[in-house]
C-alpha cells in the first residue's frame, strides 16, 4: 500500500487518522500489505476472509503487535493466550459467565446503574465518558470481587488511574515500531509502572481469597477459584488467576464505558429514537429500576446497543500471527506473517450494512432482514469470541433503560465528537446536558 514513511512505514498515517486509514484499505484489495516499522503485516478487508482467519485459530493464532503489547499486562489471560492454552482456559473461565449466575451479578448492575443515573443534576452537564467509566468500574469490581475481598477503597482510584494508563499505552505501543518498544521513553516508563501496580493489586486480592474459607461469594472470582478442568481436575494457578482478573480489568471497564458513552451520544443526537426508548422504559419499568429480568422486554434498547457496537466498535484493530504456511484469499501466506483485521472496517462495508454510516437501530429489529451475524465482530467471533459479552450487553441495556426512564439528553457543542487514539476508542471530550423528564415525578 502506498503512503509508507521511511523506517516508520504506515505507523504515522495510522496514528494520525486511524479510522480514515482503515476506510481506505478496501480500495487496494481484499488483502493489503502494510508496514509498521520493520514489521510487515497483511490486512484482511473481506468479511469472508476474516471468517477464514477466525475459524482457524490454530493457524491464525493470537499474536502480532496488538497481542504482544496486551500480554505485557494480561499475561496469558483468556483474551490473549495462544491457541495451545485457550481451550483449557475457556473451559475453566466459562462457568463464571454461566446464565445461572447472571441474576446474582444483576443485583450489582441494578444498584450501580440506579445509583449513577439518579445522581445527575437537572440541567447539569455531564462528562459522559467519566461517568460511564465510574459506572463500569464499580460494576466490574462488584461482579468480580465481593465487597469483603476488596482492598481499602483508597486503593481503587489508583487502580483505575493505572488501568487508564495501561489501556492508552497498549494502543500507542501497538503501532510503535518494535525497535522502540523496549526503549525507556517517558510514556513507556509510566506504562510499565502502572502495569506492575495493577498486577500487584489483582495479586493481593487473589492471595487474600486463597487464604479465605473457600466459599462461593457469588462473584466471578469465586467461580474462577472453584473451576476445575474436567480432564485433569486441575484449576487455575495464582498466576493464571491474576492474568484472568487483569484481563477482565482491561477488557471489561474501558470497553464497556466507551460503548455506553457512544450509545448515549448517539441517542442524544436522535430525539426520535430517544422518545421511543422512553416509551419502552415507561412500559417495561413503570418507574422502577431495571433488572436483568427486564432484558428480554427491552428490545429497542438492545437494538440501540447492538447498533452502537456496530458503528463504534471499541476494539478497532485485531492482529494474528500465522503459525504454518497457508493460503488466504488465493495467496500464499508464510508462517510468521502478521495478519490484521478491523471490526470497524467490516462494519463500514456497504455490502454488509446498507447505509453503513447511518445510526439505524431498526436494522436489528423485526421486519428487517438481519445482517449476517458473522459480519458483526464487536465481540469477536467463533472460538475466540468474548466470554463476557452477555454481561457487557446487559450492563449497557440496563443503563440505557435507566437513563431513558429519567432523563432527556442534549448534545453540548456543535463540533463532531471524535474518538481517542488508543487501544479502546472512546469519544473524546464527550459532554451531554441532562434534563429531567417532566413526567418523572408523577411516575415515581
C-alpha positions as CSV (number, residue, x, y, z in Angstrom):
1,X,0.0,0.0,0.0
2,X,1.3,3.5,-0.8
3,X,1.9,6.2,1.8
4,X,4.6,4.4,3.9
5,X,7.3,6.6,5.5
6,X,11.0,5.6,5.6
7,X,11.7,3.4,8.6
8,X,8.3,4.0,10.2
9,X,6.2,2.6,7.4
10,X,2.4,3.3,7.8
11,X,2.6,3.8,11.5
12,X,2.5,7.6,11.1
13,X,-0.6,7.5,8.9
14,X,-2.3,5.0,11.2
15,X,-1.6,7.1,14.3
16,X,-2.7,10.4,12.6
17,X,-6.0,9.2,11.3
18,X,-6.7,5.5,12.2
19,X,-10.3,5.3,11.0
20,X,-9.6,7.1,7.8
21,X,-6.6,4.8,7.2
22,X,-8.9,1.7,7.8
23,X,-11.6,3.0,5.5
24,X,-9.0,3.5,2.7
25,X,-7.8,-0.1,2.7
26,X,-10.5,-1.9,0.7
27,X,-9.8,0.2,-2.4
28,X,-6.5,-1.6,-2.5
29,X,-7.9,-5.1,-2.4
30,X,-9.1,-7.9,0.0
31,X,-5.6,-8.4,1.3
32,X,-3.4,-5.3,1.7
33,X,0.3,-5.3,2.7
34,X,1.1,-2.6,5.3
35,X,4.3,-1.9,7.3
36,X,4.7,-0.8,10.9
37,X,8.4,0.0,11.2
38,X,10.1,-3.2,10.1
39,X,7.0,-5.3,10.8
40,X,5.2,-6.2,7.6
41,X,1.5,-7.2,8.0
42,X,-1.3,-8.4,5.7
43,X,-4.5,-6.5,6.4
44,X,-7.7,-8.5,5.7
45,X,-10.5,-6.4,4.3
46,X,-13.0,-9.1,3.2
47,X,-15.6,-10.4,5.7
48,X,-15.3,-13.9,4.1
49,X,-11.5,-13.9,4.6
50,X,-11.8,-12.6,8.1
51,X,-14.1,-15.6,8.9
52,X,-11.4,-17.9,7.5
53,X,-8.9,-16.3,9.9
54,X,-11.3,-16.7,12.8
55,X,-12.4,-20.2,12.0
56,X,-8.8,-21.5,12.0
57,X,-7.4,-20.1,15.2
58,X,-4.7,-22.7,15.3
59,X,-3.1,-21.4,12.0
60,X,-4.1,-17.8,12.7
61,X,-3.1,-17.7,16.4
62,X,-3.3,-14.7,18.7
63,X,-0.2,-12.7,18.1
64,X,1.3,-9.7,16.3
65,X,1.7,-6.1,17.7
66,X,-1.7,-5.9,19.5
67,X,-1.4,-9.1,21.5
68,X,2.4,-8.7,22.0
69,X,1.5,-5.5,23.8
70,X,-1.6,-6.9,25.5
71,X,0.4,-9.8,27.0
72,X,2.7,-7.3,28.7
73,X,-0.1,-6.6,31.0
74,X,-2.6,-9.5,30.9
75,X,0.0,-12.3,30.6
76,X,-1.7,-15.4,29.2
77,X,-5.2,-14.4,30.2
78,X,-8.1,-15.8,28.2
79,X,-8.2,-12.8,25.8
80,X,-4.5,-13.0,24.9
81,X,-3.4,-16.6,25.4
82,X,-2.2,-18.7,22.4
83,X,-4.3,-21.4,20.9
84,X,-2.4,-24.1,22.8
85,X,-3.7,-22.7,26.1
86,X,-7.0,-21.4,25.0
87,X,-9.3,-24.5,25.1
88,X,-8.4,-25.4,28.7
89,X,-8.7,-21.7,29.9
90,X,-12.1,-21.4,28.2
91,X,-13.4,-24.4,30.0
92,X,-12.2,-23.1,33.3
93,X,-13.4,-19.5,32.8
94,X,-16.8,-20.1,31.0
95,X,-18.7,-21.3,34.2
96,X,-18.1,-17.9,35.7
97,X,-20.3,-16.4,33.0
98,X,-23.0,-19.1,33.0
99,X,-26.5,-17.7,32.7
100,X,-27.3,-19.2,36.1
101,X,-25.0,-16.7,37.8
102,X,-26.4,-13.6,35.9
103,X,-29.2,-12.9,38.5
104,X,-26.5,-12.5,41.2
105,X,-24.5,-10.2,39.1
106,X,-27.7,-8.4,38.1
107,X,-28.2,-7.2,41.6
108,X,-24.9,-5.4,41.3
109,X,-25.9,-4.0,37.9
110,X,-29.2,-2.7,39.2
111,X,-27.8,-1.0,42.2
112,X,-24.8,0.7,40.5
113,X,-26.9,1.7,37.4
114,X,-29.6,3.3,39.5
115,X,-27.0,5.0,41.8
116,X,-25.2,6.7,38.9
117,X,-28.1,7.7,36.8
118,X,-30.1,9.0,39.7
119,X,-27.2,11.2,40.9
120,X,-27.2,13.7,37.9
121,X,-28.4,17.3,38.4
122,X,-31.4,18.5,36.4
123,X,-30.0,20.9,33.7
124,X,-26.4,19.9,34.5
125,X,-23.6,19.0,32.1
126,X,-22.2,15.5,32.5
127,X,-18.8,14.2,31.4
128,X,-20.3,11.1,30.0
129,X,-17.1,9.1,29.4
130,X,-16.0,9.7,33.1
131,X,-19.5,8.8,34.4
132,X,-19.6,5.6,32.3
133,X,-16.1,4.7,33.3
134,X,-17.0,5.1,37.0
135,X,-20.1,3.0,36.5
136,X,-18.4,0.2,34.6
137,X,-15.6,0.2,37.2
138,X,-18.0,-0.2,40.0
139,X,-19.9,-2.9,38.3
140,X,-16.8,-4.9,37.4
141,X,-15.4,-4.7,40.9
142,X,-18.8,-5.7,42.3
143,X,-19.2,-8.7,40.0
144,X,-15.6,-9.9,40.0
145,X,-15.0,-9.4,43.7
146,X,-17.3,-9.5,46.7
147,X,-17.2,-6.4,48.9
148,X,-15.4,-8.3,51.6
149,X,-12.5,-9.2,49.3
150,X,-11.8,-5.7,48.2
151,X,-8.8,-3.7,49.5
152,X,-9.2,-0.3,51.1
153,X,-11.4,2.0,49.0
154,X,-8.4,4.3,48.9
155,X,-6.7,1.8,46.5
156,X,-9.5,1.8,43.9
157,X,-8.9,5.3,42.4
158,X,-5.2,4.4,42.0
159,X,-6.1,1.1,40.3
160,X,-8.5,3.0,38.0
161,X,-5.8,5.5,37.0
162,X,-3.3,2.8,36.4
163,X,-5.8,1.0,34.2
164,X,-6.4,4.1,32.0
165,X,-2.6,4.5,31.7
166,X,-2.2,0.8,30.6
167,X,-5.1,0.9,28.1
168,X,-3.7,4.1,26.5
169,X,-0.2,2.6,26.4
170,X,-1.4,-0.6,24.8
171,X,-2.9,1.4,21.9
172,X,0.2,3.6,21.4
173,X,2.6,0.6,21.7
174,X,0.6,-1.5,19.2
175,X,1.6,0.8,16.3
176,X,5.1,1.6,17.8
177,X,7.9,0.1,15.7
178,X,9.3,-2.9,17.6
179,X,12.8,-1.4,17.8
180,X,11.3,1.3,20.0
181,X,9.1,-1.0,22.2
182,X,11.9,-1.6,24.7
183,X,13.3,2.0,24.7
184,X,12.8,3.7,28.0
185,X,10.7,6.6,26.7
186,X,8.8,8.6,29.4
187,X,5.4,7.2,28.3
188,X,6.8,3.6,28.3
189,X,8.1,4.1,31.9
190,X,4.7,5.3,33.1
191,X,3.0,2.4,31.3
192,X,5.2,-0.3,32.9
193,X,5.0,1.2,36.4
194,X,1.2,1.3,36.0
195,X,1.2,-2.3,34.7
196,X,3.2,-3.5,37.7
197,X,0.9,-1.8,40.2
198,X,-2.2,-3.1,38.5
199,X,-1.0,-6.7,38.6
200,X,0.0,-6.3,42.3
201,X,-3.5,-5.0,43.1
202,X,-5.0,-8.1,41.5
203,X,-2.5,-10.4,43.1
204,X,-3.2,-9.1,46.6
205,X,-6.9,-9.8,46.2
206,X,-6.3,-13.3,44.8
207,X,-3.9,-14.1,47.7
208,X,-6.4,-12.9,50.2
209,X,-9.2,-15.1,48.7
210,X,-6.9,-18.1,48.6
211,X,-6.5,-17.8,52.3
212,X,-10.2,-17.5,52.9
213,X,-12.8,-20.1,53.7
214,X,-13.2,-21.1,50.1
215,X,-16.9,-20.4,50.0
216,X,-18.9,-19.1,47.0
217,X,-19.4,-15.4,47.5
218,X,-21.5,-15.2,44.3
219,X,-18.8,-13.3,42.4
220,X,-16.7,-14.1,39.3
221,X,-13.6,-14.7,41.4
222,X,-15.4,-17.4,43.4
223,X,-16.3,-19.2,40.2
224,X,-12.7,-18.9,38.9
225,X,-11.3,-20.2,42.2
226,X,-13.7,-23.2,42.1
227,X,-13.1,-24.1,38.5
228,X,-11.5,-27.4,37.7
229,X,-10.5,-28.9,34.3
230,X,-12.9,-31.8,33.6
231,X,-10.0,-33.8,32.2
232,X,-7.3,-33.2,34.8
233,X,-9.2,-31.7,37.7
234,X,-6.6,-29.0,37.9
235,X,-7.7,-25.5,38.4
236,X,-6.2,-22.1,37.7
237,X,-2.8,-21.3,39.3
238,X,-2.3,-18.0,41.2
239,X,-0.5,-16.5,38.2
240,X,-3.3,-17.7,35.9
241,X,-5.9,-16.1,38.2
242,X,-4.1,-12.8,38.2
243,X,-3.9,-13.0,34.4
244,X,-7.7,-13.6,34.2
245,X,-8.5,-10.8,36.7
246,X,-6.3,-8.3,34.9
247,X,-7.8,-9.4,31.6
248,X,-11.2,-8.6,33.0
249,X,-9.9,-5.2,34.1
250,X,-8.5,-4.4,30.7
251,X,-11.4,-6.0,28.7
252,X,-14.3,-5.1,30.9
253,X,-14.0,-1.5,32.1
254,X,-12.9,0.9,29.3
255,X,-14.5,-1.1,26.5
256,X,-18.0,-1.1,28.2
257,X,-17.6,2.5,29.3
258,X,-16.8,3.6,25.8
259,X,-19.7,1.7,24.3
260,X,-22.1,3.2,26.7
261,X,-20.7,6.7,26.1
262,X,-21.1,6.3,22.3
263,X,-24.6,4.9,22.9
264,X,-25.8,7.9,24.9
265,X,-24.1,10.3,22.4
266,X,-26.0,8.6,19.5
267,X,-29.3,8.8,21.4
268,X,-28.8,12.4,22.2
269,X,-28.4,13.2,18.5
270,X,-31.6,11.3,17.6
271,X,-34.7,12.6,19.5
272,X,-37.0,10.3,17.7
273,X,-35.1,7.2,19.0
274,X,-34.9,8.8,22.5
275,X,-38.7,9.2,22.6
276,X,-39.2,5.5,21.6
277,X,-36.7,4.4,24.2
278,X,-38.6,6.5,26.9
279,X,-41.9,4.9,25.9
280,X,-40.3,1.4,26.1
281,X,-38.8,2.2,29.5
282,X,-42.1,3.6,30.8
283,X,-43.9,0.4,29.7
284,X,-41.4,-2.1,30.9
285,X,-40.1,-0.5,34.1
286,X,-43.2,1.5,35.2
287,X,-40.9,3.8,37.3
288,X,-38.7,1.2,39.0
289,X,-35.0,0.4,38.4
290,X,-34.2,-2.0,35.6
291,X,-33.2,-5.6,36.4
292,X,-31.8,-8.5,34.4
293,X,-35.4,-9.9,34.3
294,X,-36.4,-6.9,32.2
295,X,-33.8,-7.6,29.5
296,X,-36.0,-9.7,27.1
297,X,-38.6,-6.9,27.1
298,X,-36.2,-4.1,26.4
299,X,-36.0,-4.9,22.7
300,X,-35.4,-1.4,21.3
301,X,-32.7,-0.8,24.0
302,X,-30.9,-4.0,22.8
303,X,-31.1,-2.8,19.2
304,X,-29.6,0.6,20.1
305,X,-26.7,-1.2,22.0
306,X,-26.1,-3.5,19.0
307,X,-26.1,-0.7,16.5
308,X,-23.7,1.3,18.7
309,X,-21.4,-1.6,18.8
310,X,-21.6,-1.9,15.0
311,X,-21.0,1.8,14.3
312,X,-18.4,2.3,17.1
313,X,-16.7,-1.0,17.8
314,X,-14.3,0.0,20.6
315,X,-11.7,-2.6,19.6
316,X,-10.8,-1.2,16.2
317,X,-7.9,-3.4,15.1
318,X,-7.0,-7.1,15.8
319,X,-3.8,-8.9,14.9
320,X,-2.9,-12.6,14.5
321,X,0.3,-14.5,13.7
322,X,0.4,-17.2,11.1
323,X,1.8,-20.4,12.7
324,X,2.2,-22.5,9.5
325,X,2.4,-21.8,5.8
326,X,-1.2,-21.4,4.4
327,X,-3.3,-19.9,1.7
328,X,-5.6,-16.9,2.3
329,X,-7.7,-15.5,-0.5
330,X,-5.8,-17.5,-3.0
331,X,-2.5,-16.0,-1.9
332,X,0.2,-18.0,-0.1
333,X,1.0,-16.7,3.4
334,X,4.1,-17.9,5.1
335,X,4.5,-18.8,8.8
336,X,5.4,-15.9,10.9
337,X,3.3,-13.4,8.9
338,X,1.3,-10.9,10.9
339,X,-2.3,-10.7,9.8
340,X,-4.6,-7.9,10.9
341,X,-8.3,-7.1,10.5
342,X,-10.7,-4.4,11.8
343,X,-14.2,-4.8,13.1
344,X,-14.7,-1.1,12.3
345,X,-13.7,-1.7,8.6
346,X,-16.1,-4.7,8.2
347,X,-18.9,-2.8,9.9
348,X,-18.5,0.0,7.5
349,X,-18.8,-2.1,4.3
350,X,-22.0,-1.3,2.3
351,X,-22.3,-4.9,1.1
352,X,-22.7,-6.0,4.7
353,X,-24.6,-3.0,6.0
354,X,-26.6,-0.7,3.7
355,X,-26.2,3.0,4.7
356,X,-23.4,1.8,6.9
357,X,-22.5,5.3,8.2
358,X,-26.1,5.9,9.5
359,X,-27.1,5.1,13.1
360,X,-30.1,2.9,12.5
361,X,-31.1,0.6,15.4
362,X,-34.1,-0.7,13.4
363,X,-31.7,-2.6,11.1
364,X,-31.7,-5.1,14.0
365,X,-35.4,-5.1,14.6
366,X,-38.4,-7.2,13.4
367,X,-39.4,-6.9,9.8
368,X,-35.9,-6.3,8.6
369,X,-33.5,-8.8,7.1
370,X,-30.9,-9.3,9.8
371,X,-27.3,-8.7,8.8
372,X,-25.0,-11.7,8.5
373,X,-24.1,-12.5,12.1
374,X,-20.5,-13.3,11.0
375,X,-20.2,-9.7,9.7
376,X,-20.7,-8.4,13.3
377,X,-17.3,-8.5,15.1
378,X,-17.8,-6.2,18.1
379,X,-17.1,-9.2,20.4
380,X,-15.0,-11.2,18.0
381,X,-16.4,-14.5,16.7
382,X,-16.0,-18.2,16.6
383,X,-13.9,-19.9,19.3
384,X,-12.2,-16.7,20.4
385,X,-15.4,-14.6,20.9
386,X,-15.5,-12.5,24.1
387,X,-16.6,-14.7,27.1
388,X,-18.2,-11.7,28.9
389,X,-20.2,-10.3,26.1
390,X,-23.6,-11.2,27.7
391,X,-22.7,-9.4,30.9
392,X,-21.4,-6.4,29.0
393,X,-24.5,-6.1,26.9
394,X,-26.8,-6.5,29.9
395,X,-24.9,-3.6,31.6
396,X,-25.4,-1.4,28.6
397,X,-29.1,-2.2,28.0
398,X,-29.9,-1.6,31.7
399,X,-28.0,1.7,31.7
400,X,-29.8,2.9,28.6
401,X,-33.2,2.0,30.1
402,X,-32.4,3.7,33.4
403,X,-31.3,6.9,31.6
404,X,-34.4,6.8,29.3
405,X,-36.8,6.5,32.2
406,X,-35.4,9.6,33.9
407,X,-33.6,12.0,31.5
408,X,-33.6,13.8,28.3
409,X,-30.1,14.1,26.7
410,X,-28.9,17.1,24.8
411,X,-25.7,17.5,22.9
412,X,-23.2,20.1,24.1
413,X,-21.2,22.0,21.5
414,X,-21.6,21.9,17.7
415,X,-18.5,20.1,16.5
416,X,-18.2,16.4,15.8
417,X,-17.2,14.0,18.6
418,X,-14.0,12.2,17.6
419,X,-12.5,9.0,19.0
420,X,-9.4,8.9,21.1
421,X,-6.3,7.3,19.6
422,X,-6.0,4.4,22.0
423,X,-6.5,0.6,22.1
424,X,-10.1,1.4,23.1
425,X,-11.7,4.1,21.1
426,X,-13.7,6.3,23.5
427,X,-15.4,9.5,22.4
428,X,-13.0,12.3,23.2
429,X,-14.3,15.1,25.5
430,X,-17.9,14.0,25.2
431,X,-20.3,16.0,27.4
432,X,-24.1,16.0,27.5
433,X,-26.6,18.2,29.2
434,X,-29.3,16.3,31.1
435,X,-32.8,17.5,31.9
436,X,-35.3,15.6,34.0
437,X,-38.3,14.3,32.1
438,X,-41.4,16.3,33.0
439,X,-43.4,13.2,33.9
440,X,-40.8,11.6,36.1
441,X,-42.1,12.8,39.4
442,X,-45.6,11.5,38.7
443,X,-44.4,8.1,37.9
444,X,-42.0,7.6,40.8
